[in-house]
């Protein structure tokens, strides 16, 4: 692998985590966004 492909692969995980967090926090109903069930 080239250095650029390693850097891009390494940058991919935080981007995926960030987009998952954003969707979970913003688009799910309140009280369910972070797994808080009452």
Secondary structure, 3 states (H helix, E strand, C coil): CCHHHHHHHHHHHHHHHHHHHHHHHHHCCCCCCCCCCC
